Amino acid sequence: MRQAVTATLSVWGERRFGYSTLKDSSESLLDERKLRPGLKEDSVIEEKERAENEQEHLEAVLGRSGSPLLDTGHQTGSTEHPDPTLESCTERKNSVVETSVVSGVDFTGRKGSLGALPMQRCSSLGTTAPQWIPDSQAPACMKCGSKFSFTRRRHHCRACGKVFCVVCCDLKFRLTHLGGKEGRVCVTCHSTLINRTIRKDQKKVWFADRFLSQPESRSANCSPTHRSTSHTQRAELAQAEVSDLEADEVSGLSGNSKKPSPPKDLPPILTSTGVKGDYTLEEKRTESSLLEELERGLAEPLVFVLNANLLAVVKIVSYVNRRCWCVMSKGMHAVGQPEVVILLQCLPEEKRFPTDIFNHFIQIYWDAQTAGKLLNHLSHSLVSRGFLGNNEHSGFLYVRPSFQSLEGLPLPAPPFLFGLLILRAETPWAKAFPLRLMLRLGAEYRFYPCPLFSVRYREPLFGPVNNSIMRLLVDFRFYRYTLPSVQGLVVDLEARSTCIRIPKTRHPELLKALNKSNERVLALGACFNEQADSHLICVQTADGQYQTQAISIHSQPRRVTGSCFFVFSGALKASSGYLAKSSIVEDGLMVQVTMETMAELRRSLRDMKDFTVTCGKLHPAERQEYVHIQWQDEEPRFNKGIISPIDGKSMESLTNVKTHQRLEYKANGKVMRWTEVFYLQKDQHPNGLNNHTSHSRLTERLARAFCMALCQSLCLLKEDGMTKLALRVILDGQKMEFMAGSNGQRLPAPYQDCLNQSLTSVVQSNSHYQGLAACQLELIFYILEDTS
């Protein structure tokens, strides 16, 4: 039985990152808009201007001493507030509105505009279910009059039941007839409700991933008398935190950005309102109440908002009789980083959330966004002292799951990595030879090839690096050189036969390692062998010595054993009486050959030819052993589980390149980011294409045209859940075809028409692209919240 770890993850968000964008010409934007049909964002601007004009007019009317509303109050004989309901309606012009438009998570403060809500309904508004107006009776928004279409959708107000567009009905409020849950309400009802019920412990207003600043907070609150002392103190603390964050942020173009300060408290919790696509933020709650929910084994995990584009999902799960925190990131893909899953064994009577993991997610996101530092299989990340309450915790080693069971785990979309907690004494191996550390963890916890959970306060598996063979191959002091490796190279150890298998497509990588090696010694690190049923491991004893052991899949016979590295040494003398010698050293293979054999071996590797070394005496009295070097047509499997957003086409084993130039376009509070490009033909490689420079330029121009064509529709696309988009380009001689889609479907016709016009102009304006070799590309884009 192949044992594996099952985990549930949690998401949390980071603070205010600055985006660097390629400066787009305003003239080109205007030209693009001329080519584009009327878009929803244009009407948004018009509605906002109309609302502002109405607001200014009403404020001017209410500010006059002869206001009809005020006159009515004085005629009744009341000198201060003649009617609470009337007062509520009058003060709407000064109120602050909290909104949670979460589709990445965006929190936008907006003044509530006064509508024509009858004052006699103010007392029952939100307490009883309204009369629902059918869609058929509402051809246009009942506030601004905008006609509905496939791009301008209908939204019912849960308070009054009327039908509005998204601009006039994008706020949330807790309604009594919904059982205290938040529902979508129009700006008019929201303004009335929030002034009628001013909570004593008012929640802080969030804007994207920061707090509302102190000056804005003062101007936005309805009146100074409505602000309690505790709320004022919290606003001051929030402002101090904002000041710290704003002092740290700089433009991403400078390259000297500092990471944001980690938040001290638990982040907001994202919850669903029960309506598809509608989410809201839970009020700040205590850790004890949240832990009670997790202890009860709720079906849905807790979702924390780390920043406007990054979430963390948290759940307590039972895995192989271990009670574990399961923490999962959601949002790393948008910066080119695989999602991260941490499965951490709970401590006895633990009453605190592992918030250090949340802060580390922020660090990973920040490094990927600003510096292009991405984590991959067997990568590692380091943390400061005191992480998770122990100075010996140094960071995480990241692995892709292979033989471990993932059944029952709420996993993110591929690609994703599991993080294994490592100690400071193990850090040198995580840096220099991570495969050894991964397999040693598997032997310690009896999981093949390694566990997916982490244990705090454990003993280190390795001590000081003493007389290991690795001291000859790796610089453990400054890490100026390490053991080179070739992706896909594996070693099969069988009875009296060893096979070193190298993919033919990795020949350039091997040549690079061959040119850097010593003429007498050739040492290469191997990859984890998924075709083997066992693997050599290295165990350091209490006296510092290194021993060889093996770890295997439970209840399966050992036929093929994998090795972590191999060394060919040309130190064998011809007079020794041996053709060659082979032996197991630690968790690798050592082969001693003569210098003549070493020269032939190097020549065969350069010419990409198979080679066999016969080991044993010149006049064998027993059976000889063989070491075969074979070049394989089969490419190692990678990009497992990744599919195209256009039609679900599998991207497995297709070459992809991350685009670290960070091509971004901003519009209407959103950012479109180009993250990577896939080469859809298996024999097509970015470094092997004819006219590689021309292909790169064409790809970048197509990405720019794609962003320019859709940048004014980002809000609409994100609202419809199309946050990950793809552009497939098929270039065949004189013909070029385009296809764009999201969520497994092609984009609607209006977007396609706009894209065809924009993308075709790129090819037509650059005639030297016409002669390029045939290729198929797929570009991946993400729509994010603009937090700059």
N, C-alpha and C positions, 0 to 999 in steps of 0.2 A: 504494500500500500504506500503510495507516495503521499507523505504527510505535507500539509501546507497550512498557511495561516489565512484565516478569514477575518476581514476587518471592515468597519464602517467609519466613514470619514467625516471631518468637519471643516467648514470653510470660514475664513475670517479675512478682513480687508485692511489695506494699508492706507496711509495718509498722503494725499496731495502730492502727486508726482508731476514734474514739469515735462511736457512733451516738446521735442524739437521737430519742427515741421519744415519741409521744403517750402520756401516762400513762393506762394502762388501769385501770379500776376492778377490783379483785380480786373484788368482789361480782359484777360482770357476767361475769367469767370463770367464776366458779363456777356462775352461772346458765346460761351457755352449755354448760358441761360436763354439767349435768343434762339438757339437751335432746339430748345427743349420746350415741350408743352407746359401749360400752366401747372405748377406743382403745389402741393399742400402747404409747403413752408411759406410760399408767397401769401397765401390767405392768412396764415398764422400772424405774419407781420401786420397785415391790414387789420385783423381783429384786435391785436394788442393796441394798435394806434387808436382804433375806435373806442376800445374800453378806456384807454387813458383819457381821451377827450371827454367821454361821458363822466368819468370820475372827476376831472377838473371842473366840469360844469356843475356837477352836483355839489362838490365841495364849496364852490363859490356861492351856490344858492343857500346851502346850510350855514355858511358863515355870516349871512346877513342877519341883522337884528330883527328884520321883519319877516323871517322865515315862517312859512305857513305852519310847519310842524311845531316850531317853538311857540308861535302865537296860540296854537291850539292848546298847548300845555299851560300857558299863562291864563287863558280864559277859564280853565277849570279851577284855577285858584292854587295850583301847586307851584311852589317857588323853585324847587330843585329838579326833581325827576318825576314828572306827573304820571308817567306810565312806563313800567319796566320794559314792556315789549317795545314801546315806542322809543325808549332810550337805546335799546339794543339795536334797533334799526337805524337810529341816528348816528351811532358811534361806529358803524361799519366802515366808514371811510378811514379809520385809524387802526384797524385791526391787522394782526399778523396772521398769515395763513400758512399752515404746515401742509406740505404735500409730500407724498411718497410715490413718485412715478418710477417704479423699479422694473427695469428691463436691463439692467446693468449696474447699478442702482443710482438713480438720480434724484436728488432732493432739491427742489427749487422753491424758493420763497416767492410768492406772488401776492400782490394786494388783491383782496376780494372786491370785485366790482359790484355795485349795487344794481340789482335788477328790479323787476316789477312784481316781486313776491308780495302778496297781500299780507298786511300786518296782522290781520286776525288769525292767520295760519301759523304765526311764529310760535305760539305756545304748544301746538301739537306737532310741529315739524320734527321729524325724526323719531317720534314716539310711537306712531302708528304707521302701518304700511300704506304707502300712497297708491293712488289709482294709476295703474300702469298704462301708458299711452302706447298703442300698437305701432310698430314700425311703419305700417302701411298708411297711417294717418300723419306721419311726420316726414314729408319729402325734404324738409330743410331744418336746420338747427333752429330751435325755438328761442334762442337768445340773439345770435348774430345774423340769422337768416341765410347762412351758407348752405347751398344745396348739397345733399349727400350724393356720393358716387363711390366707385370701387376704391378710390384713394382717400375719400373723406367718409369715415365710418360713423355709424350711429352709436351713441352711448346714453344709457338711461341713468338718470339721477335716482339714487336709491332713497332720497328724501322726499322729492316732490313727484317723481314718476315721469317727468317730461323727458324729451329726447333732445340731445345736444351733440355738437361736434366735440372732438377731443380737446380743443382749446378751451371751450366753455365748460367742460365737465372732466377735469383731470385731477380733482382733489379727493381727499379721503377724510372720513369722519366716523367716529363710533356712534352707531345708531341703536336706539333701544329696541326697535322692532326686529333688529337682526341679532338680538341676544348679546349686545355689547360689542359685536365685531365691527370692524371698519368696512365701510362701503363707499363706492364711488359717488360723489355728489358734485353738483354744479357749483360754480363760483358764487352764485347768489345765495344758495342754501348754506354753503359753507360759511360765508360771511355772517349770516344770521345765527347759525348754530354756535360758532366759536365765540361770538360776543354774548350769547345767552348763557353759556356755561363756561365760565372762566375757571379752570381748575386751579386749585391752590398749589399743587406741585406740578407746574407746567413743564412739559418736556422740552429739552433743548432743541433748537431748530438746526437741522443738518443741511448743509449745502454740499452735495456730492460727498466728498470724504473729509469735510472740515465743518467746524461749527460756524454759526452765524456770528460775525464779528460784533464787538461791543457797540460801535457807533451805529451799525445797521440795526442792532437789536433795540437800541433806545428809540430810534426813529420809527421802527416797525411796530412796537408794542402799542396797544390801544390807548393806554394812559399810564402815567407813573404810579397812580394809586392802585392799579390792578396788579402790580408786580410785587410779590411778597419778598421778604428779606432773603429767604433761602434761594429763591430764583435769582435774585440779584447777585448773590455770592457765586452761584454756579455759572452765571453769565460771565463774571469776572474771571473765574478759573478757565472757562472756555476761551475767553479772549486771550489770556496769557498763553494757553496752549497753541492757539492760532498764531500768535506772534512768534513763538518758537519755530513753528512749522514754516512760516513765511520767511523767517530769517535764513532757514536752511535751503529753501528751494531756489534754484537758478535755472536758466534756460538749458535744455538738453544739448544745445549746440556747443556750449562751452566745454563740455566734457569733464568739468570739475564738480559735478553735482554731488551733494551729500545726501545720504539716505535720511528719510524722515525719522523723527523721534518716535519710538514705539509708544502706543497708547497704554495708559496705566490701568484703565478699567476694562471690563468686558465690553466688546463692541455691541452695536445694536443687533437685534435678532430679526431676521426676515421671515415673515409668515404670509401664507396665502389667505386671501379673503374668501376663498371658495369659488371665485369666478376665474375662469381660465385667463391667465396673463395678468391678473391683478394681484399685487402684493402690497404689503404694508410693513412698517417697522413696529416691533413691540416696544412698549415703554421699558425704560431701564428697570431690570429686575435683579433680585439678589441671586448669588450663586447657589444658595441653599434651595431656593424654589426651582431653579433650573436643574439642579442635581436630582431633586425629587422626581421631576419629569423623566429624566434619563433612567433613574432607578426603576421606574414603573415599566420600562421597556416600551416606550412609545414607538409606534410603527414608523413615524417620520423623524429623522434626525433634526437637531437644531442647526439652523443656518445663520452664521454670523457674517456681518458685512465688514470686511477689512478695509476696502476702499470702494470707489464707485465702480470699479471693474473687476474686483477680486473678492470672492466669497470663500468661506470655510465651513465645511459641514462636520458636525461633531455628533458622535453616538457612542454609547457604551455597549460593547458586544461581548459575547462569550466565544472564545476561540481555543480549541483544544484544552478545555477546562481551565482557561485563563481568562480572567476578567480584564478587558482591555479598552482603553480609549481608542477610538477610530477617528482620525482627523484627515480630511481630504480637502485639497484646494480645488477651486473652480474659477477659472479665469486666466490661468497661466498660458494657455494655448495662444491667446491674443498677442503675447509678446514672444512667441516662438519657443516657449518652454514647456516640456511635458508636465502634466499635472503631477502633484506629489501626494502620496498617501503615507501617513504615519500611524502605525498600530503600536500603541504603548501600553504595556501591562500596568494595570492600576496598582497603587500601593494600598495596603490594608487601611481601612477607614479613611480613605482619601476624600477630602471635602473641598478641593480647589480644582478649577479647570487648569489644564496645562497651557496657560496662555503664552509661555515661552515659545511654543510651537507656532502660535499665531504670528508672533513677532518675527520668527524665522521665515515664515511664508512671505512676510513683507520684504525681508531682506532678499530672498530668492527672486521675487518679482522685480524688485528695484534693480538688482544686478542684471537681470535679463533685459529690462527695459532701457536702462541707461548705458550699460557697457557691453551688452550682447553676450554676457557670460551665461551659458546654458548648461544645465545638468543633463547627463546622459547615463547610460548603463555603466556602473562601476565608477561614476564620478563621486565626489565627496564635497561637502560643505562644512565649514568650521563655524563655531560659535564662541562667544566670550565665556569667561569663567562664571560659574554659578548657574549654568544652564540647567533647568529642571531641578534646581536645588542641590546640585553636586558640582564641585569644581573639577572633578575628573571627567565629566562629560565634555567631549570636544566637538561633536558634530554628528553628521549622518553620512553613511555610505549608501548610495542609491543603486537599486537593482531592479531589473525587469523580472516579473514572475515567469517561471517556466513550468516546473512540475508541481508547484504548489496549487492547492485547490483554492479557487476564488468564489466558490458557491456561497450565495447569501450575502455577499459584500455589495454595498452600494457604491460601485466604482464609477469614476469619471469616464468620459469618452477617451479612447486611445489617442495618442500615447500617454502612458502614465508610469510612474516609478514608485517603488516602495522605499522609504527611508529607514535604515537600520542605525540605531544609536551606537556610536563608537566612543571609546575612552581615549584619553590623551596618550597612554602608552601604546595604543594601537594606531595612532595617527600616521607614523612613518610608513606603515604597511598600506594604509588607505591611500597615501600619496604615491608610493613607489610600486606597490604590487597588490592592488585591491582584490584580485581573484583569490589570492592566498587567504586574505582576511575573510572574504565571503564564505569560502568553503570551511574555514575553521569555525565560523559561527554555526554552520550547518552541523558539524560534528559535535559541537558543544551542546546543542539543543536537539540533536537527533532528527533533523529535517534535511531532506535532500532537495536542492543543493544548499539551501540556507533557510532559516526561518524568515517569516515576514513581520514578526513582532519584535519589539525591543524591550529590554529589561533594564531598569535603573538600578544603580548601586551594586552592580555585579563586579566580579573580579576581572581584571584584564586578561586577555587570552595570550598576549605576547608581552615580554619584558624588553630590556635593552637588546639591541641588535648586536650579537656577539660574533661567533664564528660561523655565521651562515654564509653559504656560497653567494648569496645576494650582495654581500659587502664588496665582492669583486666586480659585480655587474651594475650596482646602483650607488650613486652618491647620496648617502643618507644624511649628510650634513647640510649641503646647499642645494641638493637636487638639480645639479647642473646637467646630469645625464641619468637616465633611467633605462630599464629594460625595454627596448622597442618591441612593438607588437604589430601584427598585420590582421586587419579585420577578417574574420572568417577562417583563419588558420587554426586547425585543431590537430591534436595528437591522439592516435588510437594505439593503446597498448594491448596486445593480445599475446597468447602463448607463442614465444619464440619469433614474434613478428611485431614490428612497430611501423605504423604508417603516419607520416606527416602530410596532411592534406592542405593544399593551398589553392584558393580560388584564382582562376586565370585573370579575372578582372582586377585583382589586387597586386598584379605584377609591379606596377610603379611603386607601390608602398614597400614591397620587398626590396626592390632595387635601392631605394633610399636608405633602408636599414643596412643593406649589404655594403653600400659605399661608405657608411659611417663606422663600420665594424673593423676590428683588428684583423690582419691577414691570418693570424694563427687561431683566432677564436671567433666563432659565429654563434651568438646567443639571441634568441627571440622568445618573447612571451606568447603563449597560446591563449585562445579564447575558451570559454566554458563549452565543453563538448556535449551538446544536447543529444547526439546520437549514441553516446556511451551510457551504460547503466551504472557506472561507478566512477569515482574520481580520486586521484591521489591528493592527500592533504598533508600539511606540515604542522606538527605539534611541538611547541617548546616546553620542555620539562622544567621542573622547579630549579634545577641546577643550571639552566640556560642552554642546554643542548637541544638540538633539533632532531626530531624523529619523523620517519615516514609512516603514515597510516593511510587507510582508504575509507571513503564514505560511499555508501551504495544505496540504491532504492530498496526500501523495505520489502522483503519476501520475494525478491527477484534474483536469479542467479547472475553472477558476475561473468560477463563474456568480454566486454570491451571496457577498458578503464581509460579515463582521460588523464592528461598530464597538463600542468600549468605552464611549463616552459621546456625548452630543449637547448642544449649547448653542444656544439661541435668544436672539439679542441684538436689542434694539429700537433700536439706534444708527443704523440706516440712515435717511437723510433722504429725504423725498419728492422733493426736487430732484435727487437723484443720477441719475435716469433709469433706475433699476432697480426692478423689482417686489420682488425679494429676491435675495440672493446666498448660495450654498452653497459650502463648501470643506472639504477635509480638513485637520485640524489635529492633528498628532501621531497618536494612534490613535483620534481621534474626529471628529465631524461638527460644523461650525460653520455656522449659518444666520443671516444678518443680515436683519432685516425692519424695517418701519416700526412705529411705536408703535401705529398703527391696527390693523395686522395682528397685533401682539402682543396687543392687547386681545381681538380676535376669537379668537385661539388659546387664550387663558386661559379665555374663556367656553365654548368648545367642550369643553375638558378638564373643566371643572366639570360641564357637562351630559352628559358621557360621549358626545359626538358625534364622528364622524369629521371630519377637517379636512385640507385640502390647501393647501400653499404652492407657488406657482408662482415659480420662480427664473429670472431673466434680465432683459433690458432691456424697457422699456415697448413699444418697437417692435422686436421681435426680427428680427435679420438671420440668425439661426441657430436651431436647435432649442432649445427651452427644457427645463429640468429641473424635476422635481417632487419634493416632499417630502410624503409621505402619513402622516398619523397615523390609525391604525386600531385600533378596539377589538375584541378577539378573544373569542369564546365559549370557545375552547380554553384549558384550564388548563395551566400548565407542569407537566411530569412531575416528581414527587418521591416519596419513599418507595419507590424502585424496589427490587424484590426482597423487600420485607417482606411476610410472610404471617402469618395468624392462627394462634396456637397451638392453636385449637380444631379447625378443619377445613381449614387451609391456604388459606383465602380470601385473595386478594391485597389488600393495603392500599395499592397504588400510587395516588397522587394523592388519597388520602383525608386530610382535615385531622386532625392530631393535636396534642395539647397536653401538654407535660411538666408533671408535678405536682411543683413545687418545695417544697410544704409538707412533703414527706418523711413521709408517713403510714407508720408502721412498727409492727409488733407483734412482740414477742419471746416465745419459749417454747422450753424444752428446748435451749438453746444455738443456736437458729436465729432468723432474722429474716425476716419477710415484709414486702416493701417494694412500695408502689404507685408506679409510675414514670410512666405516661402514660395518656391516654385517646384513642381514635380515634372520630371521628364518621363512621359508616358510610354516611350518605347524602351524595352529592356536593353537593347544594344546602344541606346542613346545616353551619353554621359556628358555633363557640362564641360569637361575638359577635353572631350574627344570630338566635339562637333566641328565640322568645317566652318571656317569664318566665325570662330568662337566670339570674337569681339563684336561682330555685327549682330550675332544672336543675343548677346547680353544687352546691347543697346536697344534692340527691338523689344526685348522683354520688358525693359524698364520703361520704354515709351508706351507700350501697351498698358502697363500698370498705371502710369500717369493718366492716360486717356480714360481708363476704367474709373479711376477715382474722380476725375473731373466730371465725367458724365453723370455720376450718381451722388456727388457730394451734396447737392441741394435736396436730395431725397433721403438723407440718412435717418432723419427722425421717423419718417414713415416706414422705412425698411426695418428699423429696430423695433418700432411699435408692433409690426407684424411678425416679429420673432426671427427675422432674417439677419442675424448678427454675424454669421459666418457665410461668406460668399466665395464663389470660385469662378474663374474665367478660363475656359479651355480654348486653346488656339491650335488649329491644325494647319500647318504650312506645308504645302505640296507644290513645289515649283512656282508656277504663276498664280496659284489659287490659294486663298487663305479663308478658313472658316472659323467662326466664333460661336461659343456657346457659354451662357452664364446661368447660374442657378444657385439655389440655397435650400437646405432642408430636404434634399433629394428631388427637387423639382426645378424646372426652369423658371427664370424670372418672368413676371407678367409681360404681356406684349408691349406696353408703353415703355418699359425699361429696356426691353430688347431693341426696340426701334431706335431709342436714343443711343444705346451702346453701339449698334451697327454703324450709325452715322459717325460717331466719334472714332471708333476703332478703324473703320475703313479709311478714314482720312489720314490716319497715321501711316498706313501702308502706301497709300497713293502719294503722299507727300515725300516719301522716301523710296525712290525708285531702286536704290541699290540693294534693297531687301528682296527684290523680286528673284534674284538668282541664288538665294540661300538654299542649302540642302533641306530635304524634307525633315520635319520634326513635329512633335506633338508636345505641347506644354500645358500645364494647368497651374494657374496662379491663385493663391489663397489670400483672402482679405478678411479683416475683422472690423466691425463697427463698435467703437468704444465711447464711453462718456468722456468729454473733454474736461479734464481736471486742472488744466493750466490756468 
